[in-house]
Amino acid sequence: MWLATHGGGLLKYDQITGNTVFFNKHNSAIPTVMLTVIAIDSLGNKWIGTDDGTTGLMCYNGTTWTCYNTLNSPLPSNIIQSILFKGGILWVGTKMGLARFDGTSWTVFTLVTYGMNTYPVHNVKDIAIDSTAKLWICCDQIALMKFDGLNWTIYNSTTVPLFMSLNSYNCVTIDKYGNIWCGGAPSVYKFNGSIWTMFANPTGVALGHAQDIKADTSGNIWLLSVGNYLVHYDGVNWLYNGIGANPPFQIPVSVPGPITGKIYLDNNNSVWVGLWFGLAKYNGSWIDYTPAIHSDLTAGGISSVNYIPSSQSFSIGEFFNSFYDSYYPPSFPGFFVGSGLTIFDGINWNQFDVNDSCHQYSCLYSLNSRPSDIWMGISNGIAHYDGSVFTKHFWNTPCSAYELTLAIARDNNAVYTGTDKGHIYKYNGLFWSSLSTPLSLISPVNTLVLKENFLFAGSQMGLLQYDTASTTSFVFNTSNSPLASDTINDILPGKPLWIATDRGLVSTDLSLWTTYNTSNSGIPSNMISCITKDSLQNIWLGTKGYGVAMFDGNNFTVYNTANSGLTDNYITDIVTDDDNNIWIGTYDGGLCTFKYGLWLSENQSLQNSWKKDNPAMTISPNPFQTTTKIHISLNHPGEASLCIFNSLGQQIKTFFTDKACPEKFDIFWDGNNDAGMKVCPGVYFCSLVFDGRNESERIVIVR
């Protein structure tokens, strides 16, 4: 069995021996570890979809990796959501269209005509082929489409009256009798070629919001539903535990977390499901096949990082390199999750997970930290850690069940949470209340920040401004403002607001708007994931696949895996501490820190980089023109190293390495590099290493 994971790379799993082989960036030439779907062709080639925004479609023949993306092929988008291989043809569903590849040439479908109307073929979530070679395509929030090779047929609320309430088309399958099954929200539908039948919660268990639907060789239908339910239909009844009684097949506590993504039925009709924590199989009882994921932290991926100033420590949210899709030979996914909370005080790593009662699912979606006061977003609510005890606050009326907290903001009076359903909830310590905003039930809330009396929310529908005093709100989007994109990934409060979007970096006071993108600036990518600001007012931003960039108000300086010690170019979060160190969470490279010249990523290195009882270093004059004095004051005599780095992290001047030094001494720098050449005016960083610890100070040359 081959499994594509979101953040962990590709996994080969032997069901007989239990042996696993991982393909990640540390042990293979895999271009990215952000995998979404996988299919295997007749020659054994693995076709793998990605969503890092740059890699696109990968093909692995057992030796080499070949990438097809929007730069070197007609592929309409680099976000791959579904793949189907049938009859020597590869069908690829992307965010912006459907592609057909016969091994030589491509055919792309982005707009199709049915009757008098034109429909976009976007967000292709699932693909199936019936016995007459007709293609069935689920385009989320658009339609279920049929393609016979020449003509298109559209099934949506306009053409099928039964679909009036259907607002999402997630998955499609075809049973042994040729019936078409479509799962979406809020119902499940069957089409026998002439008549549509709707199944709407026949036993009180939600069939809507189906993540996937599959038909086994006996004609049974298996459906993944919201709420940890695997539902079975035998052609007459929807069966739970095989006897027609509640509860339905539910994921056991040993493999917790709401099911998401897809399922796979093997040759024995066993049901394999992708879970937040890995892989499980159901064949009358549940078996957990979750593999062990190794890392220096509790997981390889960092979902969020937060600095706690007064205690000089970090709270770090982590997620497993979770299963997103598999092939045995068809498909199978999952979802990334928080594997717990890690707090780093500069010396010790303290890890909390499900065994420490962090949360029953140990799912960490967001962090909003204050000293001894950490709030975490979890499924169905929030969790609070006061330095010794974890307390969970689950949603009650008016909050609905099975929502995921994706963002948190707080003031002295309340905690605000944003969910995947577009809801924003307020918790005052006793009760929950719902804020009435235009985002509700429309778009997930990606980020929340508070600025004075205003709450700002980033979503896929634009920027929400909510007045907490008057309870009025307004959404800025591309249709009513110069906002570069409706997809808002992060917001940095202040004057001005800095906004991370999928089409560049935006600066605004809500009347004047400035956009920095790849066409008008040195920004490395338009897909910005996160932002922070250091004490020098430099803007630091993380990108989806292109590393980190620093903006000083005039120029962008780019750091990536090719020119620095950054361990992964896909950045999930970025923060600064009191000493101006930049802390960077990545998908596959763990946690990195940048001390203005030194990149560190291993746990021991992170510990040693911490500025607790570090030797003192002062530089004067600074800025300087010709010569500056570096005064060193060590804790005691011993071996030390002193060097200069440029803004790219390149070492350009070495004064000494592992040299026996007195407790106090001075070093003078004339602005020359190791080759005796004058360096250019600009920002440099002086790095002192002593007793396994280091300190870095900024030096500016002006001429």
C-alpha positions as CSV (number, residue, x, y, z in Angstrom):
1,M,0.0,0.0,0.0
2,W,1.3,3.4,-1.0
3,L,0.2,6.4,1.1
4,A,0.6,10.1,0.4
5,T,0.9,12.2,3.5
6,H,0.4,15.9,4.1
7,G,3.7,17.0,5.5
8,G,5.5,13.6,5.8
9,G,6.1,12.7,2.2
10,L,5.4,9.3,0.6
11,L,5.0,6.1,2.6
12,K,5.2,2.5,1.4
13,Y,3.4,0.1,3.8
14,D,3.6,-3.7,3.7
15,Q,0.4,-5.1,5.1
16,I,1.9,-8.5,5.6
17,T,5.1,-7.7,7.4
18,G,4.1,-4.3,8.7
19,N,7.3,-2.8,7.3
20,T,7.3,0.9,6.3
21,V,9.5,2.9,3.9
22,F,9.3,6.7,4.0
23,F,10.3,9.0,1.1
24,N,10.9,12.5,2.4
25,K,13.3,15.3,1.8
26,H,15.8,14.0,4.3
27,N,16.3,10.6,2.5
28,S,15.1,11.1,-1.1
29,A,14.9,13.6,-3.9
30,I,11.1,14.0,-3.5
31,P,10.4,17.7,-4.5
32,T,7.8,18.3,-1.7
33,V,6.2,16.5,1.2
34,M,2.9,18.3,0.9
35,L,1.0,15.5,-0.8
36,T,-2.7,15.2,-1.5
37,V,-3.6,12.3,-3.7
38,I,-1.9,9.3,-5.4
39,A,-2.7,6.9,-8.2
40,I,-0.6,4.2,-9.9
41,D,-0.6,3.5,-13.6
42,S,-0.2,0.2,-15.5
43,L,3.6,0.5,-15.5
44,G,3.7,1.0,-11.7
45,N,4.5,4.7,-11.9
46,K,3.2,6.6,-8.9
47,W,1.3,9.8,-9.8
48,I,1.1,12.1,-6.8
49,G,-0.8,15.4,-6.3
50,T,0.6,18.2,-4.2
51,D,-0.7,21.5,-2.8
52,D,2.4,23.4,-1.9
53,G,1.5,25.8,-4.8
54,T,4.6,25.2,-6.9
55,T,5.3,21.5,-7.4
56,G,2.0,20.5,-9.1
57,L,1.8,16.8,-10.2
58,M,4.7,14.4,-9.5
59,C,5.5,11.1,-11.2
60,Y,7.8,8.6,-9.4
61,N,9.0,5.7,-11.4
62,G,11.0,4.1,-8.6
63,T,14.1,6.0,-9.4
64,T,13.4,9.6,-10.5
65,W,10.9,12.2,-9.7
66,T,9.3,14.2,-12.6
67,C,7.2,17.3,-12.0
68,Y,4.4,18.7,-14.1
69,N,3.2,22.2,-13.2
70,T,1.9,25.4,-14.6
71,L,5.4,26.4,-15.7
72,N,6.3,23.4,-17.8
73,S,2.9,22.0,-18.8
74,P,-0.7,23.0,-19.6
75,L,-1.7,22.0,-16.1
76,P,-4.3,24.6,-15.0
77,S,-3.3,24.8,-11.4
78,N,-0.5,23.5,-9.1
79,I,-3.1,22.6,-6.4
80,I,-4.0,18.9,-7.2
81,Q,-7.2,17.6,-5.5
82,S,-8.0,14.3,-7.3
83,I,-6.3,11.8,-9.7
84,L,-7.8,8.9,-11.6
85,F,-5.9,6.5,-14.0
86,K,-8.1,4.5,-16.3
87,G,-7.6,2.9,-19.7
88,G,-4.1,4.4,-20.2
89,I,-5.4,7.9,-19.5
90,L,-4.5,10.0,-16.5
91,W,-7.2,12.4,-15.3
92,V,-6.1,15.2,-12.9
93,G,-8.5,17.3,-10.9
94,T,-7.1,20.7,-9.8
95,K,-8.3,23.8,-8.2
96,M,-8.7,25.6,-11.5
97,G,-9.6,22.9,-13.9
98,L,-9.6,19.3,-15.1
99,A,-6.6,17.9,-17.1
100,R,-6.4,14.8,-19.3
101,F,-2.9,13.3,-20.0
102,D,-2.3,10.4,-22.4
103,G,1.5,10.2,-21.7
104,T,2.3,12.6,-24.5
105,S,-0.2,15.4,-24.8
106,W,-2.5,17.3,-22.5
107,T,-6.1,18.4,-22.8
108,V,-7.4,20.9,-20.3
109,F,-11.0,21.7,-19.4
110,T,-11.7,24.9,-17.4
111,L,-15.0,26.1,-18.9
112,V,-17.8,23.9,-20.3
113,T,-21.1,24.7,-21.9
114,Y,-24.4,22.9,-21.2
115,G,-27.5,24.3,-22.7
116,M,-27.3,28.1,-22.8
117,N,-25.0,28.3,-19.8
118,T,-21.2,28.1,-19.2
119,Y,-19.9,26.5,-16.1
120,P,-16.4,26.6,-14.6
121,V,-14.7,23.3,-14.0
122,H,-13.1,24.3,-10.7
123,N,-12.3,22.6,-7.4
124,V,-12.4,19.2,-8.9
125,K,-12.7,17.1,-5.6
126,D,-13.4,13.6,-7.0
127,I,-13.5,11.7,-10.4
128,A,-15.1,8.4,-11.3
129,I,-15.6,6.5,-14.6
130,D,-18.7,4.3,-15.3
131,S,-18.9,1.1,-17.3
132,T,-19.7,3.1,-20.5
133,A,-16.5,5.2,-20.1
134,K,-18.4,8.3,-19.0
135,L,-16.5,10.6,-16.7
136,W,-18.3,11.8,-13.5
137,I,-16.7,14.9,-11.8
138,C,-17.5,16.5,-8.5
139,C,-16.8,20.3,-8.7
140,D,-17.3,21.5,-5.1
141,Q,-20.0,24.2,-4.8
142,I,-20.5,24.2,-8.6
143,A,-22.0,20.9,-9.9
144,L,-21.7,17.2,-10.5
145,M,-20.7,16.9,-14.1
146,K,-20.8,14.1,-16.7
147,F,-18.5,14.0,-19.7
148,D,-19.0,11.4,-22.5
149,G,-15.9,12.4,-24.4
150,L,-17.8,15.0,-26.5
151,N,-20.6,16.5,-24.5
152,W,-21.0,17.7,-20.9
153,T,-24.1,17.3,-18.7
154,I,-24.5,19.4,-15.6
155,Y,-26.3,18.3,-12.5
156,N,-26.9,21.1,-10.0
157,S,-29.7,23.0,-8.3
158,T,-30.7,24.5,-11.6
159,T,-31.0,21.2,-13.6
160,V,-32.0,18.8,-10.8
161,P,-34.8,20.2,-8.5
162,L,-33.8,17.6,-5.9
163,F,-30.5,19.4,-5.6
164,M,-32.0,22.7,-4.4
165,S,-30.5,22.4,-1.0
166,L,-27.2,20.8,-2.1
167,N,-24.3,23.4,-1.7
168,S,-21.3,21.1,-1.9
169,Y,-20.3,18.2,-4.2
170,N,-17.5,16.4,-2.5
171,C,-17.3,12.8,-3.7
172,V,-18.7,10.4,-6.3
173,T,-18.7,6.6,-6.8
174,I,-20.4,4.0,-9.0
175,D,-21.8,0.7,-7.6
176,K,-21.8,-2.7,-9.2
177,Y,-25.3,-2.0,-10.7
178,G,-24.1,1.2,-12.4
179,N,-25.8,3.6,-10.0
180,I,-24.1,6.9,-9.5
181,W,-23.7,8.0,-5.8
182,C,-22.8,11.6,-5.0
183,G,-22.0,12.8,-1.5
184,G,-22.1,16.4,-0.4
185,A,-23.8,18.8,1.9
186,P,-26.3,18.3,3.2
187,S,-27.4,15.0,1.7
188,V,-26.4,11.9,-0.3
189,Y,-27.9,11.2,-3.7
190,K,-28.2,8.1,-6.0
191,F,-28.8,8.3,-9.7
192,N,-29.9,5.2,-11.7
193,G,-29.6,6.9,-15.1
194,S,-33.1,8.5,-15.0
195,I,-34.2,9.1,-11.4
196,W,-32.4,10.8,-8.6
197,T,-33.0,9.6,-5.0
198,M,-32.1,11.6,-1.9
199,F,-31.0,10.0,1.4
200,A,-31.3,12.6,4.1
201,N,-30.3,11.4,7.6
202,P,-32.6,8.4,7.6
203,T,-31.7,7.3,11.2
204,G,-30.8,10.6,12.8
205,V,-27.1,10.3,11.9
206,A,-25.8,13.0,9.6
207,L,-25.1,11.6,6.1
208,G,-24.5,15.1,4.8
209,H,-21.0,16.7,4.6
210,A,-19.8,13.4,3.3
211,Q,-16.0,13.3,3.0
212,D,-16.0,10.2,0.7
213,I,-18.3,7.5,-0.6
214,K,-17.3,4.1,-2.0
215,A,-19.1,1.0,-3.3
216,D,-17.7,-2.5,-2.5
217,T,-17.9,-5.5,-4.9
218,S,-21.1,-6.7,-3.1
219,G,-22.9,-3.5,-3.9
220,N,-22.7,-2.1,-0.4
221,I,-22.1,1.6,0.0
222,W,-19.6,3.0,2.6
223,L,-19.7,6.6,3.5
224,L,-17.5,8.8,5.7
225,S,-19.7,11.3,7.6
226,V,-19.0,14.2,10.0
227,G,-18.7,13.1,13.6
228,N,-16.4,10.1,13.4
229,Y,-19.0,8.0,11.6
230,L,-18.4,5.3,9.0
231,V,-21.9,4.5,7.6
232,H,-22.8,1.3,5.7
233,Y,-25.8,1.0,3.2
234,D,-26.7,-2.5,2.1
235,G,-29.2,-1.5,-0.6
236,V,-32.1,-1.4,1.8
237,N,-31.1,0.0,5.1
238,W,-28.4,2.2,6.5
239,L,-26.6,-0.1,8.9
240,Y,-24.7,0.7,12.0
241,N,-22.5,-2.0,13.6
242,G,-24.0,-4.4,11.1
243,I,-27.3,-4.7,13.0
244,G,-29.2,-1.6,12.1
245,A,-28.9,0.0,15.5
246,N,-27.0,3.0,16.9
247,P,-24.3,3.9,17.2
248,P,-22.8,3.6,13.8
249,F,-19.3,2.4,13.0
250,Q,-17.3,4.9,15.1
251,I,-13.6,5.3,15.2
252,P,-12.4,3.9,18.6
253,V,-10.6,6.1,21.2
254,S,-7.3,4.5,20.4
255,V,-7.4,6.1,16.9
256,P,-9.2,9.4,17.7
257,G,-10.2,12.3,15.6
258,P,-13.0,13.1,13.1
259,I,-12.6,11.2,9.9
260,T,-11.8,13.3,6.9
261,G,-10.8,12.8,3.3
262,K,-11.3,9.4,1.6
263,I,-11.7,5.7,2.2
264,Y,-10.4,2.7,0.4
265,L,-11.8,-0.8,0.0
266,D,-9.3,-3.6,-0.5
267,N,-9.7,-6.9,-2.3
268,N,-11.3,-8.4,0.9
269,N,-13.8,-5.5,1.1
270,S,-12.1,-4.3,4.3
271,V,-12.6,-0.6,4.8
272,W,-9.4,1.5,5.2
273,V,-9.8,5.0,6.5
274,G,-7.4,8.0,6.9
275,L,-7.5,9.5,10.4
276,W,-6.1,12.6,11.9
277,F,-3.6,10.4,13.6
278,G,-2.9,8.0,10.8
279,L,-4.4,4.9,9.3
280,A,-7.1,2.4,10.5
281,K,-8.9,-0.6,9.0
282,Y,-12.5,-1.8,9.7
283,N,-13.5,-5.4,8.9
284,G,-16.0,-6.0,11.8
285,S,-13.7,-4.3,14.3
286,W,-11.2,-1.5,14.2
287,I,-7.5,-2.0,13.8
288,D,-5.1,0.9,14.3
289,Y,-2.3,1.0,11.7
290,T,-0.9,4.4,12.7
291,P,2.8,4.4,12.1
292,A,5.3,6.0,14.5
293,I,6.5,9.4,13.2
294,H,9.9,10.3,14.5
295,S,11.1,13.8,15.1
296,D,13.2,15.9,17.5
297,L,9.9,17.4,18.7
298,T,6.8,15.3,19.2
299,A,6.1,15.7,15.5
300,G,7.9,16.9,12.3
301,G,5.5,19.7,11.4
302,I,4.9,22.9,13.3
303,S,1.4,24.3,13.1
304,S,1.9,27.4,15.1
305,V,4.6,29.1,17.3
306,N,4.0,31.7,20.0
307,Y,6.4,33.7,22.2
308,I,5.7,34.4,25.8
309,P,7.7,37.6,26.7
310,S,7.7,37.6,30.5
311,S,8.7,34.0,30.8
312,Q,11.0,34.1,27.8
313,S,9.6,30.8,26.5
314,F,7.8,29.5,23.5
315,S,4.6,27.5,23.0
316,I,4.7,25.4,19.9
317,G,1.8,23.6,18.3
318,E,2.7,20.5,16.3
319,F,1.0,18.2,13.8
320,F,1.8,14.7,12.7
321,N,3.0,14.1,9.1
322,S,-0.5,12.8,8.6
323,F,-2.0,10.6,5.9
324,Y,-3.6,12.5,3.1
325,D,-4.0,9.8,0.4
326,S,-3.0,6.3,-0.4
327,Y,-3.0,3.8,-3.2
328,Y,-3.6,0.1,-3.0
329,P,-4.3,0.7,-6.0
330,P,-7.1,3.4,-5.6
331,S,-7.1,6.5,-3.3
332,F,-7.2,7.3,0.4
333,P,-6.6,10.5,2.5
334,G,-6.7,12.1,5.9
335,F,-5.9,15.4,7.5
336,F,-3.1,17.1,9.4
337,V,-3.6,17.5,13.2
338,G,-1.9,18.8,16.3
339,S,0.0,16.2,18.1
340,G,0.2,18.3,21.2
341,L,1.8,21.3,22.8
342,T,5.5,21.8,23.4
343,I,6.9,24.6,25.6
344,F,10.5,25.6,25.3
345,D,12.0,27.9,28.0
346,G,15.4,28.1,26.5
347,I,16.8,25.1,28.4
348,N,14.1,22.5,28.6
349,W,11.5,21.1,26.2
350,N,8.2,20.3,27.9
351,Q,5.8,18.2,25.8
352,F,2.1,17.7,26.4
353,D,-0.1,15.4,24.4
354,V,-3.2,13.3,24.9
355,N,-1.5,11.4,27.8
356,D,-1.1,14.7,29.6
357,S,-4.8,15.5,29.2
358,C,-4.0,18.3,26.8
359,H,-7.1,17.2,24.8
360,Q,-8.9,14.0,24.1
361,Y,-7.9,14.4,20.4
362,S,-4.7,16.2,21.1
363,C,-5.5,18.4,18.1
364,L,-3.9,21.8,18.1
365,Y,-5.2,24.3,15.5
366,S,-4.0,27.6,16.8
367,L,-2.1,29.2,19.7
368,N,-2.6,32.5,21.4
369,S,-0.2,32.7,24.3
370,R,0.3,35.0,27.3
371,P,2.5,34.4,30.3
372,S,1.3,31.2,32.0
373,D,-1.9,31.6,30.0
374,I,-2.0,29.6,26.8
375,W,-5.2,29.2,24.8
376,M,-5.3,26.5,22.2
377,G,-7.8,25.9,19.5
378,I,-9.1,22.3,19.4
379,S,-12.0,20.4,17.8
380,N,-15.3,21.5,19.3
381,G,-13.8,24.2,21.5
382,I,-10.7,25.6,23.1
383,A,-8.3,24.5,25.8
384,H,-6.5,26.6,28.4
385,Y,-3.2,25.9,30.1
386,D,-2.4,28.0,33.2
387,G,1.1,26.6,33.7
388,S,0.0,23.5,35.6
389,V,-3.5,22.5,34.6
390,F,-5.3,22.0,31.3
391,T,-8.9,23.0,31.1
392,K,-11.2,22.3,28.1
393,H,-14.1,24.6,27.2
394,F,-16.4,22.9,24.7
395,W,-18.9,24.8,22.7
396,N,-22.5,24.9,23.9
397,T,-25.6,26.7,22.6
398,P,-25.5,28.6,20.2
399,C,-22.4,26.8,18.9
400,S,-22.9,23.8,16.6
401,A,-21.1,20.5,16.8
402,Y,-18.2,19.3,14.8
403,E,-16.5,22.6,14.2
404,L,-12.8,23.1,14.3
405,T,-11.2,26.1,15.9
406,L,-8.7,27.5,13.4
407,A,-7.9,30.9,14.9
408,I,-7.9,32.6,18.3
409,A,-7.7,36.2,19.5
410,R,-8.2,37.6,23.0
411,D,-8.4,40.7,25.1
412,N,-8.7,41.2,28.8
413,N,-12.4,40.4,28.8
414,A,-12.9,37.5,26.4
415,V,-11.5,34.9,24.0
416,Y,-12.6,35.0,20.4
417,T,-12.5,31.9,18.2
418,G,-12.8,31.4,14.5
419,T,-13.9,28.1,13.0
420,D,-13.8,26.1,9.8
421,K,-17.5,26.9,9.3
422,G,-17.0,30.6,9.2
423,H,-18.4,31.2,12.7
424,I,-16.7,33.6,15.2
425,Y,-17.5,32.8,18.8
426,K,-16.9,34.8,22.0
427,Y,-16.1,33.1,25.3
428,N,-16.3,35.3,28.4
429,G,-15.1,32.6,30.9
430,L,-18.6,31.4,31.6
431,F,-20.7,31.4,28.4
432,W,-20.3,31.2,24.7
433,S,-22.0,33.7,22.3
434,S,-22.0,33.9,18.5
435,L,-21.0,37.0,16.6
436,S,-23.2,37.8,13.6
437,T,-20.9,38.3,10.7
438,P,-21.2,37.8,6.9
439,L,-18.7,34.9,7.1
440,S,-21.0,32.5,8.9
441,L,-21.4,29.2,7.2
442,I,-19.5,30.6,4.1
443,S,-15.8,30.6,4.6
444,P,-13.3,29.2,7.2
445,V,-11.7,31.8,9.5
446,N,-8.0,31.5,8.9
447,T,-6.8,34.2,11.3
448,L,-8.1,36.5,14.0
449,V,-6.4,39.7,15.5
450,L,-7.6,42.4,17.8
451,K,-6.7,46.1,17.2
452,E,-8.3,48.5,19.7
453,N,-12.0,48.0,19.5
454,F,-11.9,46.1,16.2
455,L,-11.7,42.4,15.5
456,F,-10.2,41.5,12.2
457,A,-10.7,38.1,10.6
458,G,-9.0,36.6,7.6
459,S,-11.0,34.2,5.5
460,Q,-11.3,32.9,1.9
461,M,-14.0,35.6,1.4
462,G,-11.9,38.6,2.3
463,L,-11.0,40.7,5.3
464,L,-13.7,41.1,8.0
465,Q,-13.7,44.2,10.3
466,Y,-15.9,43.7,13.3
467,D,-16.6,46.5,15.8
468,T,-16.8,44.9,19.2
469,A,-18.5,48.0,20.6
470,S,-21.2,48.5,18.1
471,T,-21.3,44.9,16.9
472,T,-21.3,46.0,13.3
473,S,-19.2,44.4,10.6
474,F,-17.9,44.9,7.1
475,V,-16.1,42.6,4.7
476,F,-13.4,44.0,2.4
477,N,-12.9,41.9,-0.7
478,T,-11.6,42.1,-4.2
479,S,-15.0,43.4,-5.5
480,N,-15.3,46.4,-3.2
481,S,-11.7,47.3,-2.4
482,P,-8.1,47.1,-3.9
483,L,-7.5,43.9,-1.7
484,A,-5.2,41.7,-3.8
485,S,-7.0,38.4,-2.9
486,D,-10.0,37.2,-1.0
487,T,-7.9,34.5,0.6
488,I,-6.4,36.0,3.8
489,N,-3.9,33.8,5.6
490,D,-2.5,36.1,8.3
491,I,-2.9,39.6,9.6
492,L,-0.4,41.8,11.5
493,P,-2.2,44.4,13.5
494,G,-0.9,48.0,13.7
495,K,-0.7,51.1,11.6
496,P,-0.8,50.1,8.8
497,L,-2.4,46.6,8.8
498,W,-0.2,44.0,7.0
499,I,-2.1,41.3,5.3
500,A,-0.8,37.9,4.0
501,T,-2.8,36.8,1.0
502,D,-2.4,34.2,-1.8
503,R,-1.7,37.0,-4.2
504,G,0.9,39.0,-2.4
505,L,1.6,41.1,0.7
506,V,-0.8,43.9,1.4
507,S,-0.3,47.1,3.5
508,T,-3.4,49.2,4.3
509,D,-5.0,51.7,6.6
510,L,-8.4,50.6,5.0
511,S,-8.4,53.6,2.7
512,L,-5.1,53.4,1.0
513,W,-3.9,49.9,-0.2
514,T,-0.4,48.8,-1.3
515,T,0.3,45.4,-2.7
516,Y,3.7,43.8,-3.0
517,N,3.9,40.9,-5.4
518,T,6.4,39.1,-7.6
519,S,5.7,41.5,-10.5
520,N,6.5,44.8,-8.7
521,S,8.9,43.8,-5.9
522,G,11.5,41.3,-4.8
523,I,9.1,39.2,-2.8
524,P,9.8,35.5,-3.6
525,S,6.2,34.3,-3.9
526,N,2.7,35.7,-3.9
527,M,1.5,32.9,-1.6
528,I,2.2,34.4,1.8
529,S,1.3,32.2,4.8
530,C,2.3,34.3,7.9
531,I,3.7,37.6,9.0
532,T,5.6,39.1,12.0
533,K,7.5,42.3,12.8
534,D,10.8,42.7,14.6
535,S,11.9,45.5,16.9
536,L,13.6,47.2,14.0
537,Q,10.3,47.4,12.2
538,N,11.3,44.9,9.6
539,I,8.5,42.8,8.3
540,W,9.2,39.1,8.2
541,L,7.0,36.9,6.1
542,G,6.7,33.1,5.4
543,T,5.7,31.7,2.1
544,K,4.1,28.5,0.9
545,G,7.1,26.9,-0.7
546,Y,9.5,29.8,-1.2
547,G,11.1,30.3,2.2
548,V,11.2,33.4,4.3
549,A,11.6,37.1,3.3
550,M,12.5,40.2,5.3
551,F,11.2,43.5,4.1
552,D,12.9,46.6,5.5
553,G,10.5,49.1,3.9
554,N,12.5,49.2,0.7
555,N,13.9,45.8,-0.2
556,F,13.1,42.2,0.3
557,T,15.9,39.8,1.5
558,V,15.0,36.2,0.8
559,Y,16.1,33.1,2.9
560,N,15.5,29.6,1.6
561,T,16.9,26.1,1.8
562,A,19.4,26.9,-1.0
563,N,21.0,30.1,0.5
564,S,20.6,29.6,4.2
565,G,20.1,27.1,7.0
566,L,16.4,27.0,6.6
567,T,15.3,23.4,6.7
568,D,12.0,23.7,4.7
569,N,10.6,26.3,2.3
570,Y,7.0,25.8,3.3
571,I,6.5,28.1,6.3
572,T,3.5,27.7,8.7
573,D,4.2,30.3,11.3
574,I,6.8,33.0,12.2
575,V,7.4,35.0,15.4
576,T,10.1,37.2,17.0
577,D,11.3,37.2,20.6
578,D,12.6,40.0,22.8
579,D,16.1,39.5,21.5
580,N,15.0,39.9,17.8
581,N,15.5,36.2,17.1
582,I,13.2,35.0,14.3
583,W,11.4,31.7,15.1
584,I,10.0,29.8,12.1
585,G,7.6,26.9,12.1
586,T,7.8,24.7,9.0
587,Y,5.8,21.8,7.6
588,D,8.5,19.2,7.3
589,G,11.6,20.8,8.8
590,G,10.5,21.3,12.3
591,L,11.3,24.5,14.2
592,C,14.1,26.9,13.0
593,T,15.5,30.0,14.5
594,F,17.5,32.8,12.8
595,K,19.8,34.9,15.0
596,Y,20.7,37.5,12.5
597,G,23.4,35.4,10.8
598,L,23.0,31.9,12.4
599,W,20.4,29.4,11.3
600,L,19.7,26.7,13.9
601,S,17.3,23.8,13.6
602,E,18.3,21.0,15.9
603,N,16.9,20.9,19.5
604,Q,20.4,21.1,21.1
605,S,21.3,24.0,18.8
606,L,18.0,25.8,19.6
607,Q,18.8,25.4,23.3
608,N,22.3,26.6,22.9
609,S,21.2,29.6,20.9
610,W,19.0,30.9,23.8
611,K,20.1,34.2,25.3
612,K,20.1,33.2,28.9
613,D,23.4,34.0,30.7
614,N,25.0,34.5,27.3
615,P,28.3,36.4,27.1
616,A,27.9,40.1,26.6
617,M,29.0,41.7,23.3
618,T,28.8,45.5,22.6
619,I,29.7,47.2,19.3
620,S,30.6,50.9,19.0
621,P,30.3,52.9,16.9
622,N,27.3,51.3,15.2
623,P,26.6,52.3,12.5
624,F,30.2,52.9,11.4
625,Q,32.2,54.1,8.3
626,T,35.8,52.9,8.7
627,T,36.4,50.9,11.9
628,T,34.3,49.7,14.8
629,K,35.2,48.1,18.2
630,I,33.6,44.8,19.3
631,H,33.9,44.5,23.1
632,I,33.6,41.0,24.5
633,S,32.8,40.2,28.1
634,L,32.7,36.4,28.8
635,N,31.5,34.8,31.9
636,H,35.0,33.3,32.4
637,P,38.1,32.7,30.3
638,G,37.7,29.9,27.7
639,E,37.5,29.0,24.0
640,A,35.4,31.2,21.8
641,S,34.6,31.9,18.1
642,L,33.8,35.2,16.5
643,C,32.7,35.9,12.9
644,I,30.6,38.2,10.7
645,F,27.6,37.1,8.5
646,N,25.9,39.1,5.8
647,S,22.1,39.4,5.5
648,L,22.0,36.2,3.5
649,G,23.5,34.2,6.3
650,Q,26.8,33.8,4.5
651,Q,30.0,34.0,6.7
652,I,32.2,36.7,5.2
653,K,34.7,37.4,8.0
654,T,36.3,35.1,10.6
655,F,38.2,36.7,13.5
656,F,39.0,33.4,15.3
657,T,37.6,29.9,15.8
658,D,37.9,27.9,19.1
659,K,40.5,30.3,20.4
660,A,41.5,30.5,24.1
661,C,40.2,34.0,25.1
662,P,40.5,36.0,28.3
663,E,37.3,37.1,30.1
664,K,37.3,40.6,28.6
665,F,38.9,41.8,25.4
666,D,38.3,44.0,22.3
667,I,38.3,43.2,18.6
668,F,38.4,45.9,15.9
669,W,36.8,45.4,12.4
670,D,37.7,47.6,9.5
671,G,34.9,46.4,7.2
672,N,37.0,44.0,5.2
673,N,36.1,40.4,4.5
674,D,38.4,37.4,4.7
675,A,39.8,38.2,1.3
676,G,40.8,41.7,2.4
677,M,38.2,43.4,0.3
678,K,35.9,46.2,1.6
679,V,32.3,44.8,2.0
680,C,29.4,46.8,0.6
681,P,27.4,49.2,2.9
682,G,24.5,47.5,4.6
683,V,23.5,45.3,7.5
684,Y,25.8,42.6,8.9
685,F,25.7,40.4,12.0
686,C,28.5,39.7,14.4
687,S,28.2,36.2,16.0
688,L,30.0,35.1,19.1
689,V,30.0,31.4,20.2
690,F,31.1,30.6,23.8
691,D,30.4,27.6,26.1
692,G,28.1,26.1,23.5
693,R,26.0,29.2,23.4
694,N,25.9,32.1,20.9
695,E,25.0,35.7,20.7
696,S,24.5,37.7,17.5
697,E,24.5,41.5,17.2
698,R,23.5,43.7,14.2
699,I,26.2,45.9,12.6
700,V,25.5,48.6,10.0
701,I,28.1,49.9,7.6
702,V,27.5,53.3,6.1
703,R,29.8,55.0,3.6
